[in-house]
Amino acid sequence: MILSDGEILQRLATGDIIIDPEPDRDIQVGPSSVDLRLGKEFIVFRREKKPFIDPFADDPTLFTEKVVLSEDEPFIIHPGEFVLASTEEYVKVPADLVARVDGRSSLGRLGIIIHATAGFIDPGFEGTITLEITNINVMPVALYPGMRICQISFEAMQSPAERPYGIKTGSKYQGQRGPTVSRLKWDRR
């Protein structure tokens, strides 16, 4: 069951769901989701530094660069470009809910994909949400810090997770702040 606006607001009021800073009820809260805003930091990939990525051996910080913008400065994402960004909001999901992040329709209509594959947020996760942004348009698009970039929805589980994210072994993104590069090499094989 997907939570409605009233259920989301009720759980935000009790502190069961945390979104910090608190969303503007009139602007960010929709019928069954909350719009989250784009943060100021981006991670761009520098292909001239590495011929290919070995996810089990490479340190992604060796072929990525962090870009930090001022509030009014746009990030121009070019056709075919892939960058990591994050939400401005820090989110905490309780053990009895899962969350999903989806792009906003208005940005999708400009060819902006907000997450490549990782829109699922585990019960117990807390942190800013790393966004995997791609421009599939033929034209560059300006993205601004603070703009509503995605929406998060919550779905109730039949019972709380016995080992929520953060308690579970391998919770390598718990508490992240800002865009976070892949930590696949930390996986147990």
Stockholm file with secondary structure:
# STOCKHOLM 1.0

chainA/1-189         MILSDGEILQRLATGDIIIDPEPDRDIQVGPSSVDLRLGKEFIVFRREKKPFIDPFADDPTLFTEKVVLSEDEPFIIHPGEFVLASTEEYVKVPADLVARVDGRSSLGRLGIIIHATAGFIDPGFEGTITLEITNINVMPVALYPGMRICQISFEAMQSPAERPYGIKTGSKYQGQRGPTVSRLKWDRR
#=GR chainA/1-189 SS CBCCHHHHHHHHHHTSSEEESCCCTTTTBCSSCEEEEEEEEEEEECGGGCSSCCTTTCCGGGSEEEEECCTTCCEEECTTCEEEEEEEEEEECCTTEEEEEEECHHHHTTTEESCSSCCEECTTCEEEEEEEEEECSSSCEEECTTSEEEEEEEEECSSCCSSCTTTSTTCTTTTCCSCCCCCGGGSCC
#=GC SS_cons         CBCCHHHHHHHHHHTSSEEESCCCTTTTBCSSCEEEEEEEEEEEECGGGCSSCCTTTCCGGGSEEEEECCTTCCEEECTTCEEEEEEEEEEECCTTEEEEEEECHHHHTTTEESCSSCCEECTTCEEEEEEEEEECSSSCEEECTTSEEEEEEEEECSSCCSSCTTTSTTCTTTTCCSCCCCCGGGSCC
//
